[in-house]
């Protein structure tokens, strides 16, 4: 390499990737190293403006080792999942030229060059909101851009899968299916897009962040224990999910919300039933989660789903129903006295104005919902919710231009 002796240049790429929430769940692996699931799954990609990971990757001959910073803190890159992604992307790397700066990296040079990685999530990590899906999808996408990888998104999804299973679905927007595949090497365990984010634009998604604490039982540990001990998991993966996949794909294609909602709720319920059927049982939902489920049944034509955590993902068929859902949620779960509305409801806050909620006083003035039959004041659960996020379907990863959006310094390759 012509520039190698100078050791002064730094080449960077910055990307943003969305998270996704499964409506037909992935739970359980048939191969833990390659992260091959025991069943297919389907997810919705969320708007990256509201929930996403941003990652900057940099390469320089001056770097003496691979390094990574997550949310401002340096972490070890020795873990097998990070190493798998780095190895697979380096293996696919091509020549890179920056004629303006006089940089030329040959394909064979990538094995001898080290990278710096900085990643930031704009939502809680390890709290059941698929932060690892967004993070590994963003890492793989950004590395692929930096190293001029030519593979299609479907092929890249098989690399992202080796970092975090759900990450393969975050390489697409809209509705995405992760095919479990049958080959031992996992080459056919890939993500495919069922419909893009404009296919069903009426959907509104409300996330109730009950807890942003790291969950007690990680998804990796939970899945392993379920595979080893839950007979319900075997029945689910072999009998129930194949049937639901067909029904869910049809519901998405036809934009049939009643069917979509019924399937989404049922699959969430069964996933958590599998967790309870595991020995020892796993408890991801809590009392607040259960209250959200009850409220969803009171607001007709809404849906709920929970991943491995207590946070509720509530889906409404349109903004009118979303207004009713948000009003009811804020009636029962008002913000604490020290919290203003603009820090309690995040994301697409225009839905607040449309629902007639401009301030705390508007929430305090909400009339009791129809299910309140007595004259006694209804019970409220102030403080049980950290905050809400209003969002919608979103697109896949994008490359961000300009050093101002990068998380690493363009001259040193270190965090800003």
Helices and strands as residue ranges (DSSP letters): E 11-18, E 20-24, E 29-31, E 36-37, E 41-45, E 52-60, E 67-70, E 73-75, H 80-92, E 96-98, E 103-105, G 107-112, E 114-121, H 131-146, H 153-160, G 165-171, E 175-178, E 191-195, E 204-209, H 219-229, H 231-235, I 236-240, H 241-254, H 257-277, H 287-298, E 302-305, E 312-316, H 319-332, G 341-343, E 345-347, H 350-354, H 360-364, E 387-391, E 398-400, G 403-405
